[in-house]
Amino acid sequence: MEPVSLIVGAVLLGVGFLSGRLSRRTRAAAAPALPAPLCGCGHTLSQHDTETNTCYAELRRDTFDKRGRWSGHQWVPCTCRQYVGPRPIDEVFMPRLLPPSTD
């Protein structure tokens, strides 16, 4: 092969590589991911009871036998007592109307 075509091919390869690297960085910087609103226990508002604010999610814990050897996993309820994460804006200004309370 002639050296001119090798140089042209190398330049095209370099230009393609650099344009791919630069376009990936601008696309990632333009759209940052929104953080999920989480409670201190790591669960979302949908996993908390709206009236008592207690968490009804379950956590996976390791279990061990009497000799101290790992024996598997056990699902235990979350010990969170109140949702402390960000509140939806409609609950700040006006309490929920539905479902109606049975007094």
C-alpha positions, 0 to 999 in steps of 0.5 A, spaced: 500 500 500 502 507 498 503 511 504 499 516 503 492 512 503 495 509 510 496 516 513 489 518 510 486 512 514 490 514 520 487 521 520 480 519 519 481 514 525 483 519 529 478 524 527 472 519 529 475 517 535 476 524 538 469 526 535 466 520 539 469 522 545 467 529 545 460 528 543 459 523 549 462 528 554 457 534 552 451 529 552 453 526 559 454 533 562 447 536 559 442 531 562 444 530 569 440 525 573 435 527 578 436 524 585 431 520 588 427 523 594 429 518 599 428 517 607 433 516 612 432 509 611 433 509 604 426 508 602 421 512 598 415 516 600 411 510 596 413 505 601 411 509 607 404 509 610 401 516 609 397 516 616 402 513 621 408 515 616 411 508 618 415 504 613 412 497 611 418 495 606 423 489 608 430 489 609 434 483 607 439 481 613 444 475 613 443 470 618 448 465 622 447 459 625 450 457 632 457 456 630 457 463 627 457 460 619 453 464 614 446 460 613 442 465 608 438 471 608 432 473 612 427 478 610 425 483 616 421 489 617 424 496 616 425 499 623 424 506 620 418 510 624 417 516 620 418 519 613 423 524 614 425 525 606 422 531 602 414 532 602 410 533 595 408 540 594 401 539 594 401 536 601 405 542 604 399 547 602 393 543 603 392 536 606 390 530 602 382 530 601 381 523 599 380 518 602 375 521 607 376 519 614 371 515 617 369 519 624 
